[in-house]
Amino acid sequence: MLIKNLKPYEDIEGKFVVKFKKPVTSYANGYAFQLRIGDSSGEIMLKYWGDNNEEEVRRLYDSIKKDDIIYIKGKTTVYGNKIEITVDKEGIIKVLKPEEYDLKEFIKVTEKDIESMFKEIKAYANSVKNEYLKKVLELFINDFDFVKKFKNQPAAMYKHHSWIGGLLEHTLNVVKICDFITNLYPELDRDLIITGAILHDIGKIKEFELKTSIRTSTEGMLIGHTILGIEELIKRLEKIEIPELYRIKLIHIILSHHGKMEYGAAKTPAFPEALAIFFADFMDAKVAEMIMHKKTAETEDDYVYTREFGNVYLK
């Protein structure tokens, strides 16, 4: 039973990931605590109502950790116009072992076919005619470990393409937008822009970890995907001979793909291909993010307010 399909005042049982915990508090009939739980379709609050045996309630609370997968048996209710789950002493909250669940039950997976998307990426890579840039792409496309991560990584934790396969989906979108731009502007170096578009976010294979939820890795937190991407690129460039200008331009594309310093760019785009990749990346990320706001809005109003876009029209 998925969270998005829950209805008020019904019995429920299922597996969920713990997003965060709120401390044990007392109430009229004993002790209680709250959990924020989720699955691949969304999140919901769970309230556990225990009896006056504080030690037993705290023992259960302490057994549950953030990112644990729990099995619950309880009921849905409504509080503040939102559906919640309640579990009392007659219900069940049990922490599960890894062999008792499938990760994809708790992290959203791309709706598109991963293998088909990767075939498209390979086709774009094969369309590059420049021998040096083609060799660079082959070092990534033919790397089994890289490809495995590239196919499955999310592009973000919460915003655009924050699901399994999200990085691949976002990268393909950016490549397609860039390819279209080269048709409008034949002055652009298509081989350079396609290569840069494929590689612009490669640092995200190390920025995020897929556990029971999407998490930022220590490298991601302290270094970030831009520098991690440059490290991945330079590591491979050392294996081949490539003109210095191509090396510098590829590094610059990764450094500048966020466009502006206030957006997280280390450099602003200094040549047209880098600028095009920034706008393609920005466009795909923001359009996907606004679509997500429309899909997940919990309101009957015509608009929902967001920090990123202000009012988003939902009709």
Secondary structure as GFF3:
##gff-version 3
##sequence-region A 1 315
A	DSSP	three_ten_helix	3	5	.	.	.	ID=ss1
A	DSSP	beta_strand	11	27	.	.	.	ID=ss2
A	DSSP	beta_strand	30	39	.	.	.	ID=ss3
A	DSSP	beta_strand	42	49	.	.	.	ID=ss4
A	DSSP	alpha_helix	54	63	.	.	.	ID=ss5
A	DSSP	beta_strand	69	79	.	.	.	ID=ss6
A	DSSP	beta_strand	82	88	.	.	.	ID=ss7
A	DSSP	beta_strand	92	95	.	.	.	ID=ss8
A	DSSP	three_ten_helix	98	100	.	.	.	ID=ss9
A	DSSP	three_ten_helix	103	105	.	.	.	ID=ss10
A	DSSP	alpha_helix	114	126	.	.	.	ID=ss11
A	DSSP	alpha_helix	131	141	.	.	.	ID=ss12
A	DSSP	alpha_helix	144	152	.	.	.	ID=ss13
A	DSSP	alpha_helix	166	184	.	.	.	ID=ss14
A	DSSP	alpha_helix	190	199	.	.	.	ID=ss15
A	DSSP	alpha_helix	204	207	.	.	.	ID=ss16
A	DSSP	beta_strand	208	210	.	.	.	ID=ss17
A	DSSP	beta_strand	214	216	.	.	.	ID=ss18
A	DSSP	alpha_helix	218	222	.	.	.	ID=ss19
A	DSSP	alpha_helix	225	237	.	.	.	ID=ss20
A	DSSP	alpha_helix	244	256	.	.	.	ID=ss21
A	DSSP	three_ten_helix	261	263	.	.	.	ID=ss22
A	DSSP	alpha_helix	272	296	.	.	.	ID=ss23
A	DSSP	beta_strand	303	306	.	.	.	ID=ss24
A	DSSP	beta_strand	310	313	.	.	.	ID=ss25
###
